[in-house]
Amino acid sequence: MEIISDTTDICIHRETAAAIGKFDGIHIGHKRLLEEILARKNDGLAACVFTFDPPPAYFFGHSDKKELTAKREKRLLFEKMGVDILIEFPLNRETAATPPEDFAKEILAGRMKVRFLAAGTDLSFGAKGAGNAALLQKMGPELGFECRTIDKVCLDGREVSSTLVRSQVEAGEMEEACRLLGMPYMVMGEVVSGNRIGRTIGFPTVNILPGEDKLLPPNGVYFSTVCVGERNCRAITNIGYKPTVSRDKVMGVESYLYDFDENIYGRWVEVYLHAFLRPERQFESVEMLKKQLQQDIAAGAVYAPGNQP
């Protein structure tokens, strides 16, 4: 997958089918949009995703920087889906003030060579957010592209949105978040050395430190799957500060992998959270922590997740 990042100087030499959006979470509504452009690969068009960096909500001060899907995670998921080109367009005062008509003419039709565009009903772009799907449908024929508006996806009578997914993750409702995402919620990171307490008590773990921009569910223990390269490993994962064995207030994601004992320090792994097991707590002793971990591991051994990554 070609990634165009940190530049407004876009120059694509292939005709494209494109989708524009924030794509926070890449939920089943986003995937419906992406299906449209991926289908156009059969017509010889390159599947292209246009997104913004930083996210518009953060840039305009409407939210904190916490994202459902961090930049590296988005790149991985888009590539797995078959996207050919990902544009991470710099959002600043100058680019945010671009008249929507100029954006459609100069960037979409000109630099991106768009021939097909999939637009959500809530698409907003250009100066003061004045650009929308209706404008693109009006301008498309003269600029040489077709614009198709894709309706919102509903689940149980509710519109699927990043806001809805966020509310489920923040509540620790990982199974519901999985339904909305079409896959378990993912936290990706580089494996780092922990305090090695787990290994000394018979429970070696894999530790990653999520970025500050990553939205995490409540501190606690979760049934999970950890992907190491092409290998999917059943696991249980603790999110939090490990208060029994550490006084450092460092937020970590620590996973015990079943039937796994390899040195993978420095490698990037994906942790997929299936369901909440129990809240994080401080135990009176390491021995009490060990007994609880034995119970957690036994519960994880028989847990059967409905969706795999």
C-alpha positions in Angstrom: 0.0 0.0 0.0 1.3 3.4 -0.9 1.1 6.0 1.9 1.2 9.7 1.1 1.7 11.6 4.4 3.0 14.9 5.7 2.5 16.7 2.4 -0.1 18.5 0.3 1.8 17.8 -2.8 -0.2 14.8 -4.0 0.6 13.3 -7.3 -1.2 10.1 -8.2 -0.5 8.6 -11.7 -3.4 6.1 -11.6 -7.1 6.7 -11.9 -8.7 6.1 -8.6 -11.9 5.2 -6.7 -11.8 7.2 -3.5 -13.4 7.5 -0.1 -13.0 10.6 2.1 -13.4 10.5 5.9 -12.0 10.5 9.4 -12.3 6.7 9.6 -12.0 6.6 13.4 -12.6 3.0 14.4 -13.1 1.8 10.8 -16.5 0.4 11.9 -19.0 -1.6 9.8 -20.4 1.7 8.4 -16.9 2.7 7.2 -16.5 -0.8 5.7 -19.6 -0.4 3.7 -18.2 2.7 2.2 -14.9 1.0 1.5 -16.5 -1.9 -0.2 -17.7 0.5 -2.9 -14.2 1.6 -3.8 -12.6 -1.8 -3.4 -15.2 -3.2 -5.9 -14.0 -0.6 -8.5 -10.6 -2.3 -8.5 -12.2 -4.8 -10.9 -12.7 -1.8 -13.3 -9.0 -1.0 -13.2 -9.2 1.8 -10.6 -6.9 2.1 -7.6 -8.7 2.0 -4.3 -7.7 5.3 -2.5 -8.6 6.5 1.0 -8.3 10.2 1.8 -8.2 11.0 5.5 -6.9 13.8 7.7 -4.0 14.3 10.1 -4.6 15.4 12.8 -8.3 14.3 13.0 -10.7 17.2 12.3 -12.5 16.9 15.7 -9.2 17.3 17.5 -7.9 20.1 15.2 -11.1 22.2 15.7 -11.1 21.6 19.5 -14.2 19.4 19.6 -12.6 16.4 21.3 -9.4 15.2 22.9 -6.8 13.4 20.9 -7.9 10.0 21.9 -8.7 7.9 18.8 -10.3 4.5 18.4 -7.8 3.7 15.8 -4.2 5.1 15.9 -2.4 6.0 12.8 -0.3 2.8 12.6 -3.4 0.7 13.3 -5.3 2.5 10.5 -2.5 1.8 8.1 -2.4 -1.9 9.0 -6.2 -2.3 8.7 -6.5 -0.5 5.4 -3.7 -2.5 3.9 -5.3 -5.8 5.1 -8.5 -4.7 3.4 -6.8 -4.2 0.0 -6.6 -0.4 -0.1 -3.9 0.7 -2.7 -3.3 4.3 -1.7 -3.7 6.0 1.7 -3.5 9.8 1.9 -3.0 11.3 5.3 -3.7 14.9 4.4 -2.2 17.6 6.7 -4.9 19.5 8.4 -3.8 23.1 9.3 -5.2 26.6 9.1 -4.4 26.9 5.4 -5.7 23.5 4.2 -8.8 23.8 6.4 -9.7 27.1 4.7 -9.6 25.5 1.2 -12.9 26.3 -0.6 -14.7 23.0 -1.2 -15.1 23.7 -4.9 -11.3 24.1 -5.2 -10.8 20.9 -3.2 -13.0 18.9 -5.6 -11.4 20.4 -8.7 -7.7 20.6 -7.8 -7.2 17.7 -5.4 -9.9 15.1 -6.2 -10.2 15.5 -9.9 -6.7 16.9 -10.6 -4.1 15.4 -8.2 -5.9 12.2 -7.3 -7.4 11.4 -10.7 -10.7 10.4 -9.0 -13.2 8.6 -11.3 -15.4 7.2 -8.6 -16.1 8.7 -5.2 -18.0 7.0 -2.3 -19.4 9.6 0.1 -21.1 9.2 3.4 -24.3 11.2 4.0 -22.5 13.2 6.8 -19.4 14.0 4.7 -18.1 17.5 5.4 -15.0 19.1 3.9 -13.5 22.4 2.9 -13.7 25.8 4.4 -16.3 25.9 7.3 -17.3 22.3 6.4 -19.3 23.6 3.5 -18.5 20.8 1.2 -20.8 17.7 1.2 -21.9 14.8 -0.9 -24.5 16.9 -2.7 -21.8 19.3 -3.9 -19.7 16.4 -5.2 -22.6 14.9 -7.0 -23.3 18.2 -8.7 -19.7 18.9 -9.6 -18.7 15.2 -10.5 -20.0 15.0 -14.1 -18.0 18.1 -15.2 -14.9 17.0 -13.3 -15.0 13.5 -14.7 -16.1 11.4 -11.7 -19.2 9.7 -10.4 -20.1 10.3 -6.7 -22.3 7.8 -4.9 -23.8 8.6 -1.5 -23.8 5.7 0.9 -26.4 5.6 3.6 -25.6 5.0 7.3 -25.5 1.4 8.5 -27.9 0.6 11.3 -27.7 -2.1 13.9 -30.6 -2.8 16.3 -32.2 0.4 15.2 -29.1 2.5 15.9 -26.9 4.3 13.4 -23.4 2.9 13.6 -21.0 5.7 14.3 -17.5 6.3 15.8 -19.3 8.1 18.7 -21.3 4.9 19.4 -18.3 2.7 19.2 -16.4 5.0 21.5 -19.2 4.9 24.1 -19.0 1.0 24.1 -15.2 0.9 24.5 -15.3 3.5 27.3 -17.9 1.3 29.1 -15.8 -1.8 28.6 -18.6 -3.4 26.5 -16.1 -5.1 24.2 -18.5 -7.6 22.7 -20.8 -4.8 21.6 -17.9 -2.8 20.3 -16.9 -5.9 18.3 -20.4 -6.1 16.7 -20.1 -2.4 15.6 -16.5 -2.7 14.4 -17.0 -6.1 12.7 -13.9 -7.3 14.5 -12.5 -7.2 18.1 -11.2 -3.8 19.3 -7.4 -3.6 18.7 -4.5 -2.1 20.5 -1.2 -2.3 18.6 2.3 -1.7 20.0 5.9 -2.6 20.2 6.8 -5.3 22.7 8.9 -3.8 25.5 10.6 -5.2 28.6 8.4 -5.1 31.7 9.4 -5.6 35.3 9.6 -9.4 34.7 7.6 -10.2 37.7 5.2 -12.4 35.7 8.1 -14.6 34.6 9.3 -15.1 38.2 5.9 -16.3 39.3 5.3 -18.5 36.4 3.3 -16.2 34.1 5.5 -14.7 31.5 3.8 -11.8 29.7 4.0 -9.6 26.6 4.0 -5.9 27.3 3.2 -3.0 25.1 2.8 0.7 25.9 -0.1 2.3 23.9 0.3 5.8 22.6 -1.3 8.7 24.4 -3.6 9.1 21.4 -5.1 5.7 21.9 -8.5 5.3 23.5 -8.4 2.4 26.0 -11.3 0.6 27.8 -11.5 0.6 31.6 -8.6 -0.8 33.5 -9.0 -4.5 34.0 -8.5 -8.0 32.6 -9.9 -9.0 29.2 -10.2 -12.2 27.2 -8.1 -11.5 24.1 -6.2 -12.7 21.1 -2.6 -11.5 20.4 -1.3 -11.6 16.8 2.4 -12.1 16.5 3.2 -11.9 12.8 0.9 -14.5 11.2 0.3 -16.3 14.4 -2.9 -15.7 16.4 -2.5 -16.6 20.1 -5.2 -17.0 22.7 -4.5 -14.7 25.6 -5.7 -12.8 28.6 -4.8 -9.1 28.8 -4.5 -6.6 31.7 -4.9 -3.0 30.9 -3.8 -0.6 33.6 -1.0 0.2 36.0 -0.3 -3.2 37.7 -0.7 -1.7 41.2 0.3 -4.9 43.0 3.8 -5.1 41.5 4.5 -1.6 40.3 4.4 1.9 41.8 5.0 3.6 38.4 1.9 5.2 37.0 2.6 3.9 33.5 -0.4 2.7 31.5 0.4 -0.6 30.0 -1.2 -3.4 28.1 0.1 -6.7 29.4 -0.9 -10.1 27.9 -0.4 -13.7 29.0 -0.3 -15.9 25.8 -1.3 -19.5 26.1 1.3 -22.0 24.8 3.8 -19.3 23.9 7.3 -18.7 25.2 9.3 -16.8 22.5 11.4 -13.8 22.8 9.6 -11.1 20.8 11.0 -7.9 22.3 11.1 -5.1 19.8 8.4 -6.7 17.5 5.0 -5.1 16.9 2.0 -7.1 18.0 -1.8 -6.6 17.8 -3.9 -7.2 20.9 -7.6 -7.9 20.1 -9.9 -7.5 23.1 -12.9 -9.8 23.1 -14.6 -9.3 26.5 -14.2 -7.9 29.9 -13.3 -10.4 32.7 -12.7 -8.3 35.9 -11.5 -4.9 37.0 -7.9 -4.3 37.8 -7.2 -4.3 41.6 -4.4 -4.2 44.0 -3.7 -7.4 45.9 -2.3 -7.6 49.4 0.5 -9.9 48.2 2.1 -11.3 45.1 0.9 -14.7 46.2 -2.7 -13.5 46.1 -2.1 -12.0 42.7 -0.7 -15.4 41.6 -3.9 -17.2 42.7 -6.1 -14.7 40.9 -4.0 -15.1 37.7 -4.5 -18.8 37.9 -8.2 -18.3 38.0 -8.0 -15.8 35.1 -6.0 -18.1 33.0 -8.4 -21.0 33.7 -11.4 -18.8 32.6 -9.6 -17.7 29.5 -8.8 -21.3 28.5 -12.5 -22.1 28.1 -13.7 -18.7 26.7 -14.9 -19.0 23.1 -14.9 -15.6 21.3 -17.5 -15.0 18.7 -15.3 -13.1 16.3 -11.6 -13.6 15.6 -9.3 -10.9 14.2 
